[in-house]
């Protein structure tokens, strides 16, 4: 349990990739603060489950990451409660698909606030805390869309490229401090969110389930397999190891070959 005694904040960890990362960190002994929205009982069940994995206390913070003051409060509360964080994972994110000339301005603003600015603000808050402990891991869930583009996803692609830029910049600023800064770029990840899209797409396009998966969802992914949240979490966990101490400023693809094309 190489993360015993460490404290972590994983944003957007009430479901999907963030939840898998929270579980992986907790299983190695980290005291994890989960964050995100959802039904109170379901969130409490996740928090309690994390505590069973290796016995470290787990916290929930419902900060809305579109609110800068809430991000600042979340960082301070975690510091007070745990002395950390030693690890943050800027993971929460959202998508909206639309041609730019029709892109709703309020959706653009929300995507920029959540996918991009929240990572800046949480990072800015925790760097002094990590510097004081001379060790830290700053991770962000970017996307294959931090490296390549797809049409009709201007705000998403823009903010994910920004995460790669933030990662490189902060890695250079912190290079001699014991703090590494990296992002992980998944391809299409299997989540219930994706599963739920399949029946509608089958109906709308008159396709079979296999056609939707292979020709629509996995069109760009050469392995023709979804990445799993656990595969992304395994990368996050590796980047937290001391053996990963020379990996900083990197953008780690976990994308089934998507961006090799
Ligand atoms: P998800 O929808 O399952 O999880 C999103 C999480 O963010 C949830 O916990 C949700 O409650 C939380 N959240 C949403 N708005 C929030 C807010 N304002 N404040 C705090 N929390 C908020 O999505 P996911 O697929 O697990 O995505 C996680 C990250 O991975 C995102 O950054 C996404 O862009 C990225 N990603 C996903 C895929 C994919 O195919 N699923 C691929 C590449 C990158």
Boltz pocket constraint, residues with backbone or C-beta under 6 A from the ligand:
constraints:
  - pocket:
      binder: B
      contacts: [[A, 11], [A, 12], [A, 13], [A, 14], [A, 15], [A, 16], [A, 17], [A, 18], [A, 35], [A, 36], [A, 37], [A, 38], [A, 62], [A, 63], [A, 64], [A, 65], [A, 66], [A, 90], [A, 91], [A, 92], [A, 93], [A, 94], [A, 114], [A, 141], [A, 142], [A, 143], [A, 144], [A, 185], [A, 186], [A, 187], [A, 188], [A, 189], [A, 190], [A, 191], [A, 193]]
      max_distance: 6.0
